[in-house]
């Protein structure tokens, strides 16, 4: 295998990961609605659906990390594009620019989901919530 990071494949994997996270957001919105209606069966079904979407994110993330393991040059490029905060990436190509844009969108979406999860956890756990104020 060649010791070069395939940035186009990296962008595709980041886009796939972003799409799966968007799916999690939609599913989480449905979960919030189901919790409001006290529909335990629907909540369980939605939680299973959400678990599948989370596994897709994990699979894409694993593939992203594997792309940077083809050799030292690929690892150097991977570190710059995968492990550096997206705001700090200085793209050298259009594909790198695309990776940065997708990572920035993903970061914002994940922050929104984290906030939504905190709210849902507070509703579900009440006094036992990890996020209790």
C-alpha positions in Angstrom: 0.0 0.0 0.0 1.2 3.5 -0.8 2.3 5.8 2.0 0.0 8.7 1.0 -3.2 9.8 2.7 -6.1 9.7 0.2 -7.7 13.0 1.1 -10.6 12.5 -1.3 -11.5 9.2 0.6 -11.0 11.1 3.9 -13.5 13.7 2.8 -16.0 11.0 1.7 -15.7 9.3 5.1 -16.1 12.6 7.0 -19.2 13.4 4.9 -20.6 9.9 5.7 -19.9 10.5 9.4 -21.6 13.9 9.3 -24.7 12.4 7.6 -24.9 9.8 10.3 -24.6 12.4 13.0 -27.4 14.4 11.3 -29.5 11.2 11.4 -28.8 11.0 15.2 -30.0 14.5 15.5 -33.3 13.7 13.8 -33.7 10.6 15.8 -32.9 12.5 19.0 -35.7 15.0 18.1 -38.1 12.1 17.7 -36.9 10.7 21.0 -37.6 14.0 22.7 -41.2 14.0 21.3 -41.8 10.4 22.4 -40.6 11.2 25.9 -43.0 14.1 26.0 -45.9 11.7 25.2 -44.7 9.1 27.8 -44.8 6.4 25.1 -42.3 3.9 26.5 -42.6 1.4 23.5 -41.8 4.1 21.0 -38.9 5.4 23.2 -37.4 1.9 23.2 -37.7 1.6 19.4 -36.2 5.1 18.9 -33.3 4.3 21.2 -32.5 1.2 19.2 -32.6 3.3 16.0 -30.3 5.8 17.6 -27.9 3.1 18.7 -27.6 1.9 15.1 -26.9 5.4 13.9 -24.2 5.8 16.6 -22.6 2.6 15.4 -22.4 4.0 11.9 -20.6 7.1 13.2 -18.2 4.8 15.1 -17.5 2.7 11.9 -16.8 5.8 9.9 -14.6 7.2 12.6 -12.6 4.0 12.7 -12.2 4.0 8.9 -11.0 7.7 9.1 -8.3 6.7 11.6 -7.2 3.7 9.6 -6.6 6.0 6.5 -3.8 7.6 8.4 -2.0 4.4 9.2 -0.6 3.5 5.8 2.8 4.9 6.7 4.8 7.8 8.1 3.9 10.3 5.4 0.2 9.4 5.6 0.4 9.6 9.4 1.8 13.1 9.2 -1.0 14.3 6.8 -3.6 12.5 8.9 -2.5 14.2 12.1 -2.9 17.5 10.4 -6.3 16.8 9.0 -7.8 14.4 11.5 -6.4 15.2 14.9 -5.9 18.9 14.7 -8.8 21.1 15.7 -10.7 22.0 12.5 -10.3 25.7 13.1 -6.5 25.3 13.0 -6.3 23.4 9.7 -4.7 25.3 6.9 -5.9 23.5 3.8 -3.4 23.0 1.0 -5.9 21.5 -1.6 -9.6 21.6 -2.4 -10.1 18.2 -0.8 -8.4 19.4 2.4 -10.6 22.5 2.3 -13.6 20.2 2.1 -12.4 18.1 5.0 -12.1 21.2 7.1 -15.5 22.5 6.2 -17.2 19.1 7.0 -15.3 18.9 10.3 -16.4 22.4 11.2 -20.1 21.6 10.4 -19.8 18.3 12.3 -18.3 20.0 15.4 -21.2 22.4 15.5 -23.8 19.6 15.1 -22.1 17.5 17.8 -22.2 20.5 20.2 -25.9 20.9 19.6 -26.5 17.2 20.2 -24.5 17.3 23.4 -26.7 20.1 24.7 -29.9 18.2 23.6 -28.6 15.1 25.4 -28.0 17.0 28.6 -31.6 18.2 28.5 -32.9 14.7 27.8 -30.8 13.2 30.5 -32.0 15.8 33.0 -35.6 15.0 32.1 -35.1 11.3 32.4 -32.9 11.1 35.5 -34.2 14.1 37.4 -32.3 14.1 40.7 -29.9 11.4 39.7 -28.8 13.3 36.5 -25.1 13.5 35.8 -25.7 17.0 34.5 -27.6 18.2 37.6 -27.1 21.9 38.2 
